[in-house]
Every structure is written in C-alpha cells, then in structure tokens.
C-alpha cells in the first residue's frame, strides 16, 4: 500500500504499529479522514478553550504545548517533535482544550477525528495498546516533573527536559534558551548556567540554537544521581 512515492502522510502512517495492523479498508478510511493543520514558525496552531476535534500527531516540525498566558507570561509543559502524537487524554474525554499549541518551526499537524478515533478504540486491540502506552508515557513524564521540581538541582531539571523521557525520536533539539526555561520552569539565566555546566560534564554539546545529546545513558545517570547536600558553614 505504501510505494516509494507515497505521500509524507502515508509514510508516517506506515510507521505506526496500530495502523499497519488494521484491515486495508479501515486503513484507507482512517487515512482519508485525517485533517491537516499547517503553520509557520511562531503561529498558533490550536487555541485553548476550544473544542478538541480528535487526536493529534506532528507530521513535520516541532510544536509546544503551553498554558494560556497570564499577564503576558505562559508556561511550556511539553514539546512534541515530528512523528509523535499528543492530546489522547482530551480525545478520550471529548473535552475543551486546556492548552495552546504553537509552532516552534514550520510545522504540520494531523488530526484523527473523534468519530474515527472512537471507532478504532471499539474495534482494534492494537490501537488501544498504543493508547495505553501513550498514556503511560504522559504519567511518567508528569511524575518525573513533579519529582524533579522538588528534589533535583537546576542542572538535573534541565537535563530531564532534554532526556529521552520527553524526546523519544530526536536527539538534536532546536530549542531557544527561553523555550527551555519555560519548559523547565526556571529563569533563562539559570538555564544558561545549567547548559554550560552540562556541557562541561560532556553531557550535552551546544551550538547556536541547538542542543545535541551525545550519551543518553550518561545523561540519565546524572538526572537520577542524588544531589550533594549543601556544605555546612
């Protein structure tokens, strides 16, 4: 079904384990139902407090999920790269969106509409297994953020936000320090210092506007190493 000249959407679907297990007619129906949402860098892709139309995937680019700005300030709590899905909780509950989705670079989203999403839930074991895995990832991410905010140093919190727990597909992250500061929940100055510290440890390499992760195991070990207690005066 997926020749070498297939569209980017078909090539993306071919990588989805739940999709390739579907009967051919169901695959064609799901593919035909997908909505496409393109945006330029910096544009709002999905607004908060609007009806959720279905389940979303990043076909290309990079997007951030952020809180609604209050007095001009917002908090980024997740970035989603090309090839990943998000919004399964809202799709399951059919609720209004609680966050904004903004393109960090030229991006395109796919939306699997509610009707197809719930049809697959009712008929496909593989689809449900994939959803359970996605929800498990979100719970793990939330618990890691709570734990790191209470027990970890700023360097460890930055390292966590760069780890595979949040970036499963890409290890070359094009994030500004402002974006990373919003994601971690600390100041840009503290992020700058933390990145320099991580670079000195050999855990990241820095270029203008990009962070590369050369050794995921070393980064993970650093994240979960108990911080040294402060020295007594």
N, C-alpha and C positions, 0 to 999 in steps of 0.2 A: 504493500500500500504506500510505501514511502520511498519513491525513487530518489536518485541523487539530485534531481531538480526540484524536490519538494520545497514548499514554502517554509519560511522560518517557523511558522506556527505548527505545521505538520512535523517538522524536525524536532521541535520542543516536545510535542505530544508523544513522539516516538521514544523519548527518554523517560516517560512517566510509567512506572510499573503497573499502576492501576489501569491506565488507558490501554496498554498493549494486551491486557487480559480480557478486555471487553469483546463481545461479538462484533463482527465487522459493521453491521447495521447500526449498532449503538455507538461505535467509534465515529461513524460518519455523522450521526445525529449530534453527538457532543461537539464535534469539530465545527459543524455548521452553525451551532448555537452560540459559539463564543463571540463576545463583544470585544472590540479593540478600542483602547483608550491611549492615544499618543500624547506626548507633551514635550516641550522644550525644557532645557535646564532651568530650574527655578520656578517653573509653573506649578500651580495647584492642580493635582490630578483628581483627587476625591476630597470633597469637603466634609467637615464634621457635621453631625446632627442632620444628616440627610439619609434617606432610605438606602440600605445596603442591597444592591441588586443581585449579589451572588458571592462567589468565591473567586479570589483574585490571584493572578500569577504575574511575575515580572518577566515579560518576554525578552526585553532588552533594556539595558541601562541599570540604574540604581535609584531607589526611592527611599524616603524616610517617612516613618510614621511618627507624628508629633502631636502633642496636646494643643488644644485651642489656645492661642496667645492671650495672655493676661497682661495688660499694660505694656504691650509690645514684646513680651518675653514668652517663649514656649519651651517645652522640654521634649527632646527627641528620645523615644524609648526603644526604637528598633529601626534598623536599616535593612532593606531587603534587596538582594542583588539578583541579577539575571538568572533565571532558572528556578527560582524559589516561589512558593505560594505563601499567602498570608490571608488573614481575615476569616479563618474557618469557624472561630467562635461566634462571630456575628452572623455568618451564614447559617450556622446550626440554629441559632436563636431567632433569626429573622428580626433583627433589631436595627435601630438607627445607629449610624456610625459614630463612634465615640472619639475619633481622632481624625486628623488631616493627613493626607498622603501627598507629598511634594516630590517632584523630580529633582534629584541631585545632579543628573546629567540628562541629556536627551534620552527619553525612555518610552516604552510602550507596555501597557498592561493588557492582560487578557482577563475577561470576566466570564466565568461559567455561571449562567443564570440560575436563580433559585430552583426553578422547575426541574432543570436537568440535574442539578446538584442533589436534590432530594430524591429524584428518581434513581440515581446511582446509589445513594445510601440505602434505598429499599431493595436493590437488586444485585449489588456487587459486593462480595466479601472483600475483594482486593481493595476496592475504593474505601471501605470502612477501615480496613487495616492501615491504609495510608493516612487517613484522617486521625486515627488513634496515635500514630507515630508523630504526626504534626502537633497534636495537642500535647503529647508528652514532651516534645521539644520546647514548646512555649512554657509549660510548667517548670521545666528545668531551668530555662532562661530566667524566669521570674524569681525562682528561689535563689539562683546564683546572684542576681542583682541585689536582692534583699540581704543575703549573707555578706556580700562584698561591701555594701554600704555601711554595715555595722562593724565588721571585723577586719577589713582589709585596708592596706595603705593606698594612697592615690595611685602609686605606680601599679599596684596589683589590680585596682579597679580599671585603669586604662588598659592593662594587659588583658583583662577579662573581656572588655568590649572589642578587642582585636582578635579574640580567640575563635577557634572553630565552633565553639558553642553558639556563636552568633553569626559566623561566616562560614558556612559549610562548603561553599563552592569556589570562592575566590580567596587568594592569599596575597593579592596586590590590591590594597584598599585605597581608593582615591577619595580621601576624606580631608576636609579642612580641619584645622585645629578647633575652630568654632563649632563645627558639626560634632567633632569628637567630644568636646566639652559638654555640649547639650546631651549627647548620648550617655556620657558617664555621670553627668550631674555635678561637675566641678568647674572651676574657672578656666578660661583659656590659658592663663599664665601657669596654673598648676598642671594642665595638660602638657604644655610646652616643656616644663621641667621634668614631668614623668616620662615623656617620649625621649628626652635626652638621656635620662637615667637608663631606660630600657635599651637604648642604642649602645650606651657604654657597656652594658652587660652582654651585648651581642644578641639580644632577643628580637630586635627589630632593626631594619635598615631604613633610613629616611631619605627621601628625595622631595623636591618641591611638590606639595600637594598629594604625596603618596607615601604609604607605609607598607613595606614588604615584611612578611614573616618567614624567616629562613628556617626556623626549627620549632614546629608546633609542640613537640614533646617538652622542650626546654621551657617554652612559654607557659605551658600548662603546669609544669612543676613549680615555676616561680609563683604562679597565681595562688596555688594551694599550699605554699610553704608558710608556716606560721610566722607572722611579723615579729621582729625582735622587739622585746619590751623596751620602753624608754629607759635610758640610764638614770640612775638616781643622782641627784645633785650632791 
